[in-house]
């Protein structure tokens, strides 16, 4: 069980900014419901802001980012069945 399941909203949207390109584009990960399952996207700054508003997307907190990264590390380097 991960901490993201406690959210009462049925399908909250999340974004995690991962970088910028030439100060004109935002690189980010977008997820619906589960921040551990995301797609990488890139958009001009204004389009990114409109996209986030349209989907009511929230930026992941530092704690959520750390949890997502921890889960990714378990999948990359861990062993099946590791729960902590």
TIDRENZA-281970 format. One record per residue: x, y, z of N, C-alpha, C, O in turn; residue in three letters. Coordinates in steps of 0.001 Angstrom, whole numbers, plus 524288, in hexadecimal, padded with zeros to 5 digits. Layout:
+-------+-------+-------+-------+-------+-------+-------+-------+-------+-------+-------+-------+------+
!   npx !   npy !   npz !  capx !  capy !  capz !   cpx !   cpy !   cpz !   opx !   opy !   opz ! resn !
+-------+-------+-------+-------+-------+-------+-------+-------+-------+-------+-------+-------+------+
!     X !     Y !     Z !     X !     Y !     Z !     X !     Y !     Z !     X !     Y !     Z !  ALA !
...
+-------+-------+-------+-------+-------+-------+-------+-------+-------+-------+-------+-------+------+
END
This chain:
+-------+-------+-------+-------+-------+-------+-------+-------+-------+-------+-------+-------+------+
!   npx !   npy !   npz !  capx !  capy !  capz !   cpx !   cpy !   cpz !   opx !   opy !   opz ! resn !
+-------+-------+-------+-------+-------+-------+-------+-------+-------+-------+-------+-------+------+
! 80352 ! 7FB65 ! 80000 ! 80000 ! 80000 ! 80000 ! 8037A ! 804D2 ! 80000 ! 80723 ! 80526 ! 80319 !  UNK !
! 80265 ! 80887 ! 7FC9B ! 8056F ! 80D4D ! 7FCB3 ! 8022C ! 811E1 ! 7FE89 ! 7FD5E ! 811B8 ! 7FE75 !  UNK !
! 804DF ! 815F6 ! 8002F ! 80260 ! 81A6F ! 802AB ! 7FE87 ! 81D43 ! 7FF18 ! 7FB2E ! 82020 ! 80105 !  UNK !
! 7FEE7 ! 81C8B ! 7FA06 ! 7FBA4 ! 81F76 ! 7F666 ! 7F606 ! 81D7B ! 7F647 ! 7F2A0 ! 82038 ! 7F443 !  UNK !
! 7F4EB ! 818E4 ! 7F855 ! 7EFA9 ! 816BE ! 7F832 ! 7EBFF ! 81960 ! 7FC12 ! 7E73F ! 818C3 ! 7FBAA !  UNK !
! 7EE10 ! 81C3E ! 7FFC1 ! 7EACE ! 81EB8 ! 803BA ! 7E7D7 ! 82373 ! 801AD ! 7E45D ! 82565 ! 8045F !  UNK !
! 7E912 ! 8255E ! 7FD06 ! 7E68A ! 829F8 ! 7FADE ! 7E0D2 ! 828C9 ! 7F9A9 ! 7DFB9 ! 824F3 ! 7F6F9 !  UNK !
! 7DD1C ! 82BFC ! 7FB92 ! 7D795 ! 82AEC ! 7FAB2 ! 7D5C1 ! 82BEA ! 7F51C ! 7D193 ! 82A0C ! 7F3A4 !  UNK !
! 7D8B2 ! 82EC0 ! 7F1F9 ! 7D729 ! 82FC8 ! 7EC9D ! 7D7C8 ! 82AC9 ! 7E966 ! 7DB87 ! 827E0 ! 7EA2E !  UNK !
! 7D41C ! 829C2 ! 7E5C0 ! 7D46B ! 824E2 ! 7E2C5 ! 7D930 ! 8248D ! 7DF30 ! 7DB96 ! 82066 ! 7DED6 !  UNK !
! 7DA9E ! 828BA ! 7DC8F ! 7DF00 ! 828A5 ! 7D8EB ! 7E203 ! 82DCA ! 7D90F ! 7E1DC ! 830BF ! 7D545 !  UNK !
! 7E4B8 ! 82EE8 ! 7DD4D ! 7E7AF ! 833C6 ! 7DD71 ! 7EC1D ! 8339F ! 7D971 ! 7EE3C ! 82F75 ! 7D853 !  UNK !
! 7ED7C ! 83819 ! 7D752 ! 7F1BC ! 8387D ! 7D383 ! 7F673 ! 83B10 ! 7D617 ! 7F5E9 ! 83E9E ! 7D948 !  UNK !
! 7FB08 ! 83934 ! 7D4A6 ! 7FFDE ! 83B30 ! 7D6DE ! 803B3 ! 83C92 ! 7D291 ! 803AE ! 83A2A ! 7CE66 !  UNK !
! 806FD ! 84073 ! 7D392 ! 80B5E ! 841A2 ! 7D020 ! 8104E ! 841EA ! 7D36E ! 8103A ! 8435B ! 7D805 !  UNK !
! 81481 ! 84080 ! 7D0F1 ! 819AC ! 840E8 ! 7D35C ! 81D45 ! 84351 ! 7CF42 ! 81E8B ! 840D3 ! 7CB59 !  UNK !
! 81EE2 ! 8481F ! 7D029 ! 8225F ! 84AC2 ! 7CC79 ! 827C3 ! 84846 ! 7CCE8 ! 829F9 ! 847DB ! 7D127 !  UNK !
! 829D5 ! 846A1 ! 7C86D ! 82EEB ! 84404 ! 7C860 ! 83325 ! 8473F ! 7C5C1 ! 837C1 ! 845EB ! 7C616 !  UNK !
! 831A2 ! 84B81 ! 7C320 ! 83599 ! 84ECA ! 7C0AE ! 83333 ! 852EB ! 7BD32 ! 82E70 ! 8534E ! 7BCAA !  UNK !
! 8369F ! 85601 ! 7BAD4 ! 83504 ! 859FA ! 7B70A ! 838A2 ! 859A6 ! 7B258 ! 83D03 ! 857B2 ! 7B2B6 !  UNK !
! 836C2 ! 85B91 ! 7ADFB ! 839DE ! 85BC9 ! 7A932 ! 839EB ! 86163 ! 7A738 ! 835CF ! 8639D ! 7A614 !  UNK !
! 83E72 ! 8639B ! 7A6D2 ! 83F2C ! 868EA ! 7A4AA ! 83B91 ! 86CF7 ! 7A721 ! 83A24 ! 870CE ! 7A49C !  UNK !
! 83A1A ! 86C1E ! 7AC01 ! 836BC ! 86FB3 ! 7AEEC ! 83188 ! 870B3 ! 7AC31 ! 82EE1 ! 8748A ! 7AD5A !  UNK !
! 83011 ! 86D46 ! 7A894 ! 82B1C ! 86DE4 ! 7A5CD ! 8277F ! 8693C ! 7A682 ! 822C5 ! 869AE ! 7A5C2 !  UNK !
! 829B5 ! 864C6 ! 7A7F3 ! 826AA ! 85FFC ! 7A865 ! 82742 ! 85D99 ! 7ADCD ! 82B61 ! 85DFF ! 7B03F !  UNK !
! 82320 ! 85B24 ! 7AF9C ! 82324 ! 85868 ! 7B49F ! 82306 ! 8528F ! 7B37D ! 81FA3 ! 850AD ! 7B0A4 !  UNK !
! 826B7 ! 84FBB ! 7B5B7 ! 826A8 ! 84A07 ! 7B580 ! 82419 ! 8482B ! 7BA8E ! 82565 ! 84A1A ! 7BEC2 !  UNK !
! 82079 ! 84470 ! 7BA31 ! 81DCB ! 842B4 ! 7BEE1 ! 81B9F ! 83D3F ! 7BE38 ! 81B3A ! 83B2E ! 7B9E5 !  UNK !
! 81A3A ! 83AFC ! 7C2A3 ! 8177F ! 83600 ! 7C2C7 ! 811E2 ! 83727 ! 7C45C ! 810EB ! 83A43 ! 7C7E6 !  UNK !
! 80E3A ! 834AA ! 7C1BE ! 808B0 ! 8355E ! 7C2DD ! 80661 ! 8301C ! 7C45B ! 80762 ! 82C2B ! 7C1CC !  UNK !
! 8034A ! 83014 ! 7C883 ! 800CE ! 82B32 ! 7CA2B ! 7FB36 ! 82C3F ! 7CBDD ! 7F9D7 ! 8308C ! 7CD86 !  UNK !
! 7F809 ! 82831 ! 7CB64 ! 7F291 ! 82862 ! 7CD0E ! 7F1CD ! 82421 ! 7D11F ! 7F280 ! 81F81 ! 7D002 !  UNK !
! 7F061 ! 825B2 ! 7D5C4 ! 7EF3B ! 821F3 ! 7D9E0 ! 7F3F4 ! 82013 ! 7DCE5 ! 7F3FE ! 82067 ! 7E1B1 !  UNK !
! 7F7E2 ! 81E25 ! 7DA48 ! 7FC70 ! 81BD3 ! 7DCD1 ! 80169 ! 81E51 ! 7DAB4 ! 802D3 ! 81D58 ! 7D636 !  UNK !
! 80418 ! 8217F ! 7DDCF ! 808CC ! 8241B ! 7DBF1 ! 80D35 ! 82067 ! 7DA52 ! 810EE ! 82209 ! 7D7C1 !  UNK !
! 80CCB ! 81B72 ! 7DBD1 ! 810C9 ! 817B0 ! 7DA55 ! 81042 ! 8160B ! 7D49F ! 813EA ! 813D4 ! 7D26A !  UNK !
! 80BCE ! 81714 ! 7D237 ! 80AE5 ! 815D8 ! 7CCBA ! 80A31 ! 81AFD ! 7C9D2 ! 80627 ! 81D8C ! 7CA53 !  UNK !
! 80E16 ! 81C7B ! 7C6CE ! 80DDD ! 821A1 ! 7C44A ! 80FDC ! 8215A ! 7BEB5 ! 81255 ! 81D8F ! 7BD16 !  UNK !
! 80EB2 ! 8257F ! 7BBD3 ! 810CF ! 8262A ! 7B692 ! 81428 ! 82B17 ! 7B696 ! 812F5 ! 82EE4 ! 7B946 !  UNK !
! 81854 ! 82AF5 ! 7B394 ! 81BB3 ! 82F88 ! 7B320 ! 8199D ! 832FA ! 7AEC6 ! 8182A ! 83117 ! 7AA98 !  UNK !
! 8197B ! 83813 ! 7AFCF ! 81773 ! 83BCA ! 7ABFB ! 81AE5 ! 840A0 ! 7ABE5 ! 81DF1 ! 8418C ! 7AF81 !  UNK !
! 81A65 ! 843B0 ! 7A7C4 ! 81D0D ! 848B8 ! 7A75E ! 81955 ! 84C74 ! 7A497 ! 816EA ! 84B16 ! 7A0A9 !  UNK !
! 818EB ! 85138 ! 7A6B6 ! 81565 ! 8552A ! 7A47F ! 817B3 ! 85A91 ! 7A53D ! 81AE2 ! 85B67 ! 7A8BE !  UNK !
! 8161A ! 85E42 ! 7A1EE ! 8177D ! 863B3 ! 7A306 ! 81530 ! 86545 ! 7A84F ! 81141 ! 86313 ! 7A9FF !  UNK !
! 8179A ! 86903 ! 7AAE0 ! 81612 ! 86A90 ! 7B029 ! 8103F ! 86BCD ! 7B086 ! 80D9C ! 869CA ! 7B401 !  UNK !
! 80E32 ! 86F02 ! 7AD13 ! 808AC ! 87083 ! 7AD5C ! 80526 ! 86BC6 ! 7AC94 ! 8013A ! 86B3B ! 7AF4E !  UNK !
! 80675 ! 86860 ! 7A8F2 ! 8034F ! 863AE ! 7A80A ! 80365 ! 86022 ! 7ACDA ! 7FF71 ! 85DBE ! 7AE31 !  UNK !
! 807DF ! 85FCE ! 7AF6A ! 80851 ! 85CAE ! 7B434 ! 804B4 ! 85ED1 ! 7B868 ! 801F7 ! 85BD8 ! 7BB03 !  UNK !
! 804B1 ! 863EC ! 7B911 ! 8014F ! 8665C ! 7BD03 ! 7FB8C ! 86559 ! 7BBCB ! 7F87F ! 86430 ! 7BF53 !  UNK !
! 7FA0F ! 865C7 ! 7B6D3 ! 7F4AA ! 864BE ! 7B53C ! 7F34B ! 85EFB ! 7B604 ! 7EEFF ! 85DB7 ! 7B7C4 !  UNK !
! 7F6E7 ! 85B8A ! 7B4BD ! 7F626 ! 855EA ! 7B55E ! 7F526 ! 85495 ! 7BB1F ! 7F186 ! 851B0 ! 7BC61 !  UNK !
! 7F863 ! 856B8 ! 7BE92 ! 7F7C3 ! 855BC ! 7C42D ! 7F28D ! 857C5 ! 7C62C ! 7EFF4 ! 8552B ! 7C946 !  UNK !
! 7F103 ! 85C64 ! 7C46A ! 7EC06 ! 85E9E ! 7C60E ! 7E776 ! 85B51 ! 7C412 ! 7E3BE ! 85A4E ! 7C6F4 !  UNK !
! 7E7C0 ! 859AA ! 7BF39 ! 7E38B ! 85692 ! 7BCDF ! 7E2CA ! 85162 ! 7BFBC ! 7DE61 ! 84F94 ! 7C063 !  UNK !
! 7E71E ! 84EFE ! 7C171 ! 7E6D2 ! 849E4 ! 7C406 ! 7E700 ! 84A4F ! 7C9FA ! 7E72E ! 84657 ! 7CCB0 !  UNK !
! 7E6F4 ! 84F13 ! 7CBFE ! 7E74B ! 84FFB ! 7D19E ! 7EBCF ! 84CDA ! 7D3EF ! 7EB50 ! 84A6A ! 7D80C !  UNK !
! 7F03D ! 84CFD ! 7D12C ! 7F4D7 ! 849EC ! 7D2BA ! 7F7D4 ! 84CAE ! 7D70A ! 7F890 ! 8516F ! 7D6EB !  UNK !
! 7F983 ! 849AA ! 7DACD ! 7FC93 ! 84BA3 ! 7DF30 ! 8022E ! 849D0 ! 7DEA6 ! 80332 ! 84576 ! 7DCDF !  UNK !
! 805C8 ! 84D20 ! 7E02E ! 80B3A ! 84B7D ! 7E030 ! 80C24 ! 847E1 ! 7E4CA ! 80A0C ! 848B7 ! 7E90A !  UNK !
! 80F4B ! 843D9 ! 7E3EB ! 81097 ! 84040 ! 7E823 ! 813C6 ! 84312 ! 7EC48 ! 81708 ! 84664 ! 7EB10 !  UNK !
! 812CE ! 841BA ! 7F126 ! 815E8 ! 843DB ! 7F56F ! 81B3F ! 84133 ! 7F56F ! 81BFF ! 83D3A ! 7F2D4 !  UNK !
! 81EE9 ! 84362 ! 7F856 ! 8241C ! 84103 ! 7F8C1 ! 823B4 ! 83B79 ! 7FAEE ! 82688 ! 837F9 ! 7F93D !  UNK !
! 8203B ! 83AB5 ! 7FEA2 ! 81F7F ! 8357A ! 800E7 ! 81D5F ! 831A7 ! 7FCD3 ! 81F1D ! 82D2D ! 7FC92 !  UNK !
! 819A8 ! 8335F ! 7F9AC ! 81780 ! 82FFE ! 7F599 ! 81B9E ! 82EB3 ! 7F17D ! 81BF1 ! 82A40 ! 7EFB2 !  UNK !
! 81EC5 ! 83291 ! 7EFFE ! 822F4 ! 831A3 ! 7EC35 ! 826B8 ! 82D8C ! 7EE50 ! 82851 ! 82A03 ! 7EB78 !  UNK !
! 82826 ! 82E04 ! 7F34F ! 82BBC ! 82A40 ! 7F5B1 ! 82964 ! 824C7 ! 7F5A3 ! 82C26 ! 820FA ! 7F49A !  UNK !
! 82456 ! 82459 ! 7F6BC ! 821D2 ! 81F3A ! 7F6BC ! 821B7 ! 81CE5 ! 7F13C ! 822C6 ! 81841 ! 7F08E !  UNK !
! 82074 ! 82013 ! 7ED56 ! 82061 ! 81E37 ! 7E7ED ! 825D3 ! 81C55 ! 7E65D ! 8265F ! 8182A ! 7E406 !  UNK !
! 829D3 ! 81F5D ! 7E7A3 ! 82F30 ! 81DD5 ! 7E653 ! 830C7 ! 818CE ! 7E91E ! 83371 ! 81581 ! 7E6D8 !  UNK !
! 82F2D ! 81838 ! 7EDFC ! 83054 ! 8137C ! 7F0EA ! 82DDF ! 80EBB ! 7EE40 ! 83063 ! 80AAD ! 7EDAB !  UNK !
! 828F8 ! 80F43 ! 7ECA7 ! 82657 ! 80AF8 ! 7E9F4 ! 82911 ! 809A7 ! 7E4D7 ! 829A0 ! 80510 ! 7E386 !  UNK !
! 82AC2 ! 80D95 ! 7E1F5 ! 82D86 ! 80CA7 ! 7DD0B ! 832A8 ! 809CC ! 7DDF6 ! 83418 ! 8064F ! 7DAFA !  UNK !
! 83566 ! 80B49 ! 7E212 ! 83A4D ! 808A1 ! 7E354 ! 83956 ! 802E8 ! 7E4AD ! 83C60 ! 7FF82 ! 7E324 !  UNK !
! 83529 ! 801D5 ! 7E785 ! 833E8 ! 7FC61 ! 7E8CB ! 832FE ! 7F93E ! 7E3D1 ! 834C4 ! 7F4CB ! 7E363 !  UNK !
! 83042 ! 7FB87 ! 7E018 ! 82F38 ! 7F8B7 ! 7DB32 ! 83430 ! 7F80C ! 7D803 ! 834FB ! 7F3ED ! 7D5AA !  UNK !
! 83787 ! 7FBF7 ! 7D7DF ! 83C58 ! 7FBA0 ! 7D4CF ! 84062 ! 7F7FC ! 7D731 ! 842C9 ! 7F4D8 ! 7D474 !  UNK !
! 8411C ! 7F86A ! 7DC4C ! 8457A ! 7F5BF ! 7DEC1 ! 843E9 ! 7F1E0 ! 7E303 ! 84731 ! 7EEF0 ! 7E4F1 !  UNK !
! 83EF9 ! 7F1DA ! 7E478 ! 83D3C ! 7EE6E ! 7E8B2 ! 83C1C ! 7E901 ! 7E6D2 ! 83D88 ! 7E778 ! 7E27E !  UNK !
! 8398F ! 7E62E ! 7EA1F ! 83807 ! 7E0E1 ! 7E8F3 ! 8321F ! 7E07F ! 7E95E ! 82FB5 ! 7E34A ! 7EC73 !  UNK !
! 82FC3 ! 7DD03 ! 7E640 ! 82A18 ! 7DC52 ! 7E6AD ! 8289D ! 7DAF0 ! 7EC4C ! 82B48 ! 7D7E7 ! 7EEE7 !  UNK !
! 82454 ! 7DD37 ! 7EE14 ! 82260 ! 7DC0A ! 7F347 ! 82436 ! 7DFAA ! 7F78D ! 82260 ! 7DF35 ! 7FBF8 !  UNK !
! 827CD ! 7E34C ! 7F66E ! 8298D ! 7E6F5 ! 7FA6A ! 8250F ! 7EAA6 ! 7FBA5 ! 822BE ! 7ECF8 ! 7F820 !  UNK !
! 823DD ! 7EB29 ! 80096 ! 81F75 ! 7EE88 ! 8020F ! 8211A ! 7F351 ! 80503 ! 81DD3 ! 7F6B5 ! 805F4 !  UNK !
! 82605 ! 7F3D2 ! 8068D ! 827B4 ! 7F882 ! 80954 ! 82CEF ! 7FA54 ! 80777 ! 82EF3 ! 7FE3F ! 80964 !  UNK !
+-------+-------+-------+-------+-------+-------+-------+-------+-------+-------+-------+-------+------+
END
